[in-house]
Amino acid sequence: MSEVVLSSSARQRLEPYLLLSKSAKGGACVQLIKDALAAPGVYVFAELLEMPNVAELQNNEQHVSYHTLLRLFSYGTYKDYKENASTLPQLEATQLNKLKHLSIVSLSEESRTIPYDILLQYLDIPNVRELEDLIIEAIYQDVIKGKLDQKRKQLEIEYTMGRDLRPGQIDQMLEVLSAWSQTSEEILKVIDTKIVQVRDAAIENKKQKEEYEKEVERLRKEVKSNSKNVDHMEIMAGGAIDQYANMDYHDENTKGGRAGKSRKRNRRH
């Protein structure tokens, strides 16, 4: 959300220069470029580069260096300026600081944490105090948002304004997005395969659980049935034992009665 606000604000600040460029030509257009490069809060220049009167400067040997300078502010860095300083106009202090602000934005594309040592060397700044002043100014201008870690001596960036795209950068972005899209499709295929495997495993587990429960129920019924049979057999066995005992008792009584009668007869004789 904050990045969108920064981009919208930058576009609004450039608007007056876009309107003036419609009528400014030659030297007047050069002065317009100088003013835009020095103006506080103006950090995007792609639309100004596309204005017809500004575009004509690249065909004018006297003014072409200002068109090149505007392109450098649009998507270049302080390092690019140093390498081509002999063919470019000299920068004012405000313009130089602005270019260094934009260079920090470009450096943040590689890492959101930038050590002071790298910034000092890259931006040709002699000491930490001046570097921190430059960074604080960039923060106040809404170019970057972050914090200074003085203990670790590094700049920690949360987000930055968006810079103009370099020539060919759109193609690079499309290649990156295409590769990302292809990778995403492959990942989705793997995820789909895993989903199918998990679903099949869940179905198989459910099937095994049902079979297990059926087997448990079958064994429970079998044990219950066997228990009833055992009880029945015990009852039958108990009855047989009782019957056998009664028979023995009857036999004993019968034998005892016969023996008593015999003894009585012997006594009479």
Buried (B, 14 or more C-beta within 10 A) or exposed (E): EEEEEBEEBBEEBBEBBBEBBEEBBEEEBBEBBBEBBBBEBBBBBBBBBEBEBBBBBBEBEEBEBBBBBBBBBBBBBBBBBEEBEEEBBEBEEEBBBBBBBBBBBBBBEEEBEBBBEBBBEBBEBEEBEEBBEBBEBBBEBBBBBBEBEEEEBBBEBEEBBBBBEEEEEEEEEEEEEEEEEEEEEEEEEEEEEEEEEEEEEEEEEEEEEEEEEEEEEEEEEEEEEEEEEEEEEEEEEEEEEEEEEEEEEEEEEEEEEEEEEEEEEEEEE
